């Protein structure tokens, strides 16, 4: 997904800028998925503490998306405005599963943890991309701090709620 020439829409000129736009748009798309996932999780959680925390994270992620979109525009690109088709299909599946099996906070937190692990991996991949410009890498690193914090927070919460311990939850 981070390969040049796949997305990034409508910019010409500097290949480095085009690559930056492609990487940023991939992060925007995945981070929009995160916002949507947090909003959905807030609706499904039965504990108001979890709902409030999910909404707070959704708001933080919206700020990240805004910063990434601003950078895409600075580079002359067209920022993504939708999440991924895959994430939409996953949400539809979870909705169906929730109606059939019921939903509880443990399951909601497990899904958030799973989504956070995926998102974290996408951001780490972007940070390892040696073709990013210095300015874009700096922005990605700055925004990643929020992503990493969310990943760690919900990994620990999932471990606490599910009673697992040690090196992770298997996600």
Rosetta blueprint (number, residue, H / E / L):
1 X L
2 X L
3 X L
4 X L
5 X L
6 X L
7 X L
8 X L
9 X L
10 X L
11 X L
12 X L
13 X L
14 X L
15 X H
16 X H
17 X H
18 X H
19 X H
20 X H
21 X H
22 X H
23 X H
24 X H
25 X H
26 X H
27 X H
28 X H
29 X H
30 X H
31 X H
32 X H
33 X H
34 X H
35 X H
36 X H
37 X H
38 X H
39 X H
40 X H
41 X H
42 X H
43 X H
44 X H
45 X L
46 X L
47 X L
48 X H
49 X H
50 X H
51 X H
52 X H
53 X H
54 X H
55 X H
56 X H
57 X H
58 X H
59 X H
60 X H
61 X H
62 X H
63 X H
64 X H
65 X H
66 X H
67 X H
68 X H
69 X H
70 X H
71 X H
72 X H
73 X H
74 X H
75 X L
76 X L
77 X L
78 X L
79 X L
80 X L
81 X L
82 X L
83 X L
84 X L
85 X H
86 X H
87 X H
88 X H
89 X H
90 X H
91 X H
92 X H
93 X H
94 X H
95 X H
96 X H
97 X H
98 X H
99 X H
100 X H
101 X H
102 X L
103 X L
104 X L
105 X H
106 X H
107 X H
108 X H
109 X H
110 X H
111 X H
112 X H
113 X H
114 X H
115 X H
116 X H
117 X H
118 X H
119 X H
120 X H
121 X H
122 X H
123 X H
124 X H
125 X H
126 X H
127 X H
128 X L
129 X L
130 X L
131 X L
132 X L
133 X L
134 X H
135 X H
136 X H
137 X H
138 X H
139 X H
140 X H
141 X H
142 X H
143 X H
144 X H
145 X H
146 X H
147 X H
148 X H
149 X H
150 X H
151 X H
152 X H
153 X H
154 X H
155 X H
156 X H
157 X H
158 X H
159 X H
160 X H
161 X H
162 X H
163 X L
164 X L
165 X L
166 X L
167 X L
168 X L
169 X L
170 X L
171 X L
